[in-house]
């Protein structure tokens, strides 16, 4: 949440920062701002709303040193005053911040006693004045004042600070929120993730928690919180610029939905060989024995990643016969869970930055668990704090509503546990080969599922004005129902609920009337007859039924109002294809309702606050 950028070099900083903010806008879009140093002046422009409003604003654009921010509001409503950068009282320092300063209240009281005044409601304005105060009273350099201030701060942050007294310098630091530095001869870039940096350089340093970096036009230095110099680990970025563009699609979300045949194939590339029956997942090899001997597996995640965990629970228990518990990371961390030394905890996250998931990981590690990450974003915090892990290789996901990350998570988890089942001997060799072959066919089946796009667009026209939706599925398709409902809610703002289809009669059936669309994920599987009965129950009460069904289903098309066909696959792999029509349905309904599909209200891509 919130994106920060910085630039120091010889070029015009304004356009570099502005472009960077556009790339980071998916992290928050309540307001945006830029601070630039021009000679001895510090010029700040900030505006409520999206980066485009900042771009339209009349402002000074000169300077080759600057910082910028795009905000997801925590403290204080979205308005110009609360927008970053924030200026210190004497006008010498400007700061941008991603995260939360928990003890800002007490710091503010102390600063007020000393005569400081505040024009915003933010914790960030408190922090910049705290730094100013330390710098003044202790006559410290900017970097030392930042270090001392941060040693007294409780909370999570990534910050960047500039000073008009020290014009060849950006000081940045992180704890709990990400920060990447881009390195180029005579130029340095700073950002919350690599997306603003990749078009300038592919040499980067991911700052570690507690580190402070000083960037000048000539050099950069990294120190830890105790002021001890660190040797930064320089990495080469593998992201390609075109992965960050819409590539001819109207929205990132649509690009990402349609990219799933490729992203699923990318997850399997170099790992799964259908011909030889080989499955290699390099990232978690040292813990393969521990996985094999696990008495149980805990999965922690949030949102869509939690739904992927629920699907995984079904196939891990079925294939490996290991009990699985899937936990909302936010609940897990606050409920004193039972974790035994050596338990396996799997953390699933697209962004690798979700604060609740990070906190759940820390708790599990403290209690002696082995924590494995299934993460998309390379170099992210979760990838770094887990004992081992495997990347999805799905490419950057930019649409705020998660789509391709879900199918990539399922693909990677399936590979891990299919292999484990084989090693444990809980499935026969021929079943292993059959499932492996079927997994290898998922990219082409995802492409077939996408062919329903035009039909779904038409169905969406009839449903766009509904005020509520129910999504029902059984077995493997129950988590898919939850995911379908979440997708609709978050981008169309229509209330939607997902339920196990059989649970309908225990309550939700009371909602059904002729106005209520009910989406059944009714692909052919072990509970097909049962779901037919559930459809009947809805039709009897005049509900509008939309059913996704597998090709050749002779019964369902005759019973329902709308059908969407999905290709046949093994039921344990079905979520990989049955989710696709639901992603498209939410996309088209949202589009027809005129919402911002890629940047839905109140949401942000990386949820770095609790
Ligand atoms: C839904 C969505 C969120 C995320 C959740 C976890 O479309 O995007 O529910 O799935 O915030 O995020 P990650 O996977 O980055 O940990």
Boltz pocket constraint, residues with backbone or C-beta under 6 A from the ligand:
constraints:
  - pocket:
      binder: B
      contacts: [[A, 302], [A, 303], [A, 304], [A, 305], [A, 306], [A, 348], [A, 349], [A, 350], [A, 351], [A, 352], [A, 353], [A, 354], [A, 357], [A, 400], [A, 401], [A, 402], [A, 403], [A, 486], [A, 487], [A, 490], [A, 604], [A, 605], [A, 606], [A, 607]]
      max_distance: 6.0
